[in-house]
Amino acid sequence: MEVKELKQAFAEAYKNEAEKVYFAPGRVNLIGEHTDYNGGHVFPCALSFGTYLLLSKNDVQQVRFKSLNMPEIIGLNLDELTTPLPNNSWVNYPLGCIAQYIKRGFSLTQGYDILIWGNVPAGAGLSSSAALEVVTACAFNDIFGAGYDRTELAKIGQLSEHEFAGVNCGIMDQFASAQGAQDHAIYLDCATLEFELVPVKLEGVKVVISNTHSPHKLDSGAYNDRVAQCTLAVNQLRTVKPELKNLAELSEAEFNQIKSAITDPIALKRAEHVVGECQRTIDAVAALKAGNIELFGQLMCQSHVSLRDNYEVTGLHLDTLAEEAWKVDGVIGSRMTGGGFGGCTVSLVKDEAIADFIEKVGAAYEAKTGIKADFYVAEIGQGVHVVE
C-alpha cells in the first residue's frame, strides 16, 4: 500500500488524521545463524519491505492499536501498558516496547491511536516481529523525546520480544531493522555490538529469498530449547575454562581441545554448529570484501548443512529448497535464513539463472511438499526512519 492509502485507512479507523508515519524494515541474514545469542558475529541486511506505523494523539486516555490485517481495534488504558495481553496477542510486540519506556521512567499522559501495516510475509523468518518492535520503539522515542540512538532502539525491541513474546532471541533482527543501510550488510559483533557496514557489491548476482510457506513458530519452544542447550554447553565447558562467557569466544582449534568437557551429546552438536558458524561468518565477510563471491557461496552451503545436521532447525521444507537450489547452474550458494523451523532460504543467483532457478526449484519443491513457494529478488534497504 502507498502511504496515502495508509493515511486514508487511519482516518477511516479513527476518524482522525495521522500525524506521523514511521517505517522499519524486515531483514535477511546472509550468514551467521544462531550465533547472535551466543556472542558471535552475524551478517544481516535490511530489506526494502517492512512495517509502517501511523499515529496521532487522541482524547480518550487510551493507546489504541489496529493492524490492517485484523478487524478489531484494541484499546488499553494508560495504566495498562506494562502487562502482556493473553493468548499471544500481536499487540504484545508494540506494547512490550512502550512498556520498556515506562520501566525507564517515562510517563505517558496522552492517549494515542496507532495503525500498523506491513508487507513482510508473516512467519517467513524475515523478522516481521522485529520490524514491528523497532518501528514502535522509534515512534515512542519521538513521543517521549528520549533521544535514544538506533542501537538502543534495537535493545528495546529485543527486550520486548523477551518479556512480552516469550522468545529469548538475540539482538540481530532488531539491530538489522534499526541500523540497516541501503546496499550494505551489517557485520555485527553481538558480544560488543560493534558493527561495520559492508557494501554488498554483487556484480551480475542477485540475492533471492525463497519462502517455504511453512511458517516458523519461534514461540513453540524449540528456539528457547536451543538457547538452553547452548547455555548448558557453556556451563560444562567452564569446568575446564572457567572464564568462558559465550561459545563464540572459542576458535575451532580451542573448541576441539576442550569439547570433551561437554558430556551432553545434544549440547555438543549445538556447540559444534555455533563455533563453526562463527568462523564461517568471519571467513564469508572477508571473502565478500575480497570479491570472492564463490567462496562466500560455499560457506553459505556449509552453514545450511551445519544448521541441518548439528543445530537441527531446518526440516523438510527448508532442506528441499536449499538442496534443489544447489542443483541449479548459476546458483552460487543457498541456505536457510532466520530462526528456522520453516520460513525462508536465501540464495546468491547469477542474473541469467534467476528465471531457471525459480522454475526448477519451485517445481521440485511443490512436487515434494505440495506447497507452492514464493520467490523475491531482494533489494537491500535502509533501517528505521520517519517517512513523514
Rosetta blueprint (number, residue, H / E / L):
1 M L
2 E L
3 V H
4 K H
5 E H
6 L H
7 K H
8 Q H
9 A H
10 F H
11 A H
12 E H
13 A H
14 Y H
15 K L
16 N L
17 E L
18 A L
19 E L
20 K E
21 V E
22 Y E
23 F E
24 A E
25 P E
26 G E
27 R E
28 V E
29 N E
30 L L
31 I L
32 G L
33 E L
34 H L
35 T L
36 D H
37 Y H
38 N H
39 G L
40 G L
41 H E
42 V E
43 F L
44 P E
45 C E
46 A E
47 L E
48 S E
49 F E
50 G E
51 T E
52 Y E
53 L E
54 L E
55 L E
56 S E
57 K E
58 N E
59 D L
60 V L
61 Q L
62 Q E
63 V E
64 R E
65 F E
66 K E
67 S E
68 L L
69 N L
70 M L
71 P L
72 E L
73 I L
74 I E
75 G E
76 L E
77 N E
78 L L
79 D L
80 E L
81 L L
82 T L
83 T L
84 P L
85 L L
86 P L
87 N L
88 N L
89 S L
90 W L
91 V L
92 N H
93 Y H
94 P H
95 L H
96 G H
97 C H
98 I H
99 A H
100 Q H
101 Y H
102 I H
103 K H
104 R L
105 G L
106 F L
107 S L
108 L L
109 T L
110 Q L
111 G E
112 Y E
113 D E
114 I E
115 L E
116 I E
117 W E
118 G E
119 N L
120 V L
121 P L
122 A L
123 G L
124 A L
125 G L
126 L L
127 S L
128 S H
129 S H
130 A H
131 A H
132 L H
133 E H
134 V H
135 V H
136 T H
137 A H
138 C H
139 A H
140 F H
141 N H
142 D H
143 I H
144 F H
145 G L
146 A L
147 G L
148 Y L
149 D L
150 R H
151 T H
152 E H
153 L H
154 A H
155 K H
156 I H
157 G H
158 Q H
159 L H
160 S H
161 E H
162 H H
163 E H
164 F H
165 A L
166 G L
167 V L
168 N L
169 C L
170 G L
171 I L
172 M H
173 D H
174 Q H
175 F H
176 A H
177 S H
178 A H
179 Q H
180 G L
181 A L
182 Q L
183 D L
184 H E
185 A E
186 I E
187 Y E
188 L E
189 D E
190 C L
191 A L
192 T L
193 L L
194 E L
195 F E
196 E E
197 L E
198 V E
199 P E
200 V L
201 K L
202 L L
203 E L
204 G L
205 V E
206 K E
207 V E
208 V E
209 I E
210 S E
211 N E
212 T L
213 H L
214 S L
215 P L
216 H L
217 K L
218 L H
219 D H
220 S H
221 G L
222 A H
223 Y H
224 N H
225 D H
226 R H
227 V H
228 A H
229 Q H
230 C H
231 T H
232 L H
233 A H
234 V H
235 N H
236 Q H
237 L H
238 R L
239 T L
240 V L
241 K L
242 P L
243 E L
244 L L
245 K L
246 N L
247 L H
248 A H
249 E H
250 L L
251 S L
252 E H
253 A H
254 E H
255 F H
256 N H
257 Q H
258 I H
259 K H
260 S H
261 A H
262 I L
263 T L
264 D L
265 P H
266 I H
267 A H
268 L H
269 K H
270 R H
271 A H
272 E H
273 H H
274 V H
275 V H
276 G H
277 E H
278 C H
279 Q H
280 R H
281 T H
282 I H
283 D H
284 A H
285 V H
286 A H
287 A H
288 L H
289 K H
290 A L
291 G L
292 N L
293 I H
294 E H
295 L H
296 F H
297 G H
298 Q H
299 L H
300 M H
301 C H
302 Q H
303 S H
304 H H
305 V H
306 S H
307 L H
308 R H
309 D H
310 N L
311 Y L
312 E L
313 V L
314 T L
315 G L
316 L H
317 H H
318 L H
319 D H
320 T H
321 L H
322 A H
323 E H
324 E H
325 A H
326 W H
327 K L
328 V L
329 D L
330 G L
331 V E
332 I E
333 G E
334 S E
335 R E
336 M E
337 T E
338 G L
339 G L
340 G L
341 F L
342 G L
343 G L
344 C E
345 T E
346 V E
347 S E
348 L E
349 V E
350 K E
351 D H
352 E H
353 A H
354 I H
355 A H
356 D H
357 F H
358 I H
359 E H
360 K H
361 V H
362 G H
363 A H
364 A H
365 Y H
366 E H
367 A H
368 K H
369 T H
370 G L
371 I L
372 K L
373 A L
374 D E
375 F E
376 Y E
377 V E
378 A L
379 E L
380 I E
381 G L
382 Q L
383 G L
384 V L
385 H E
386 V E
387 V L
388 E L
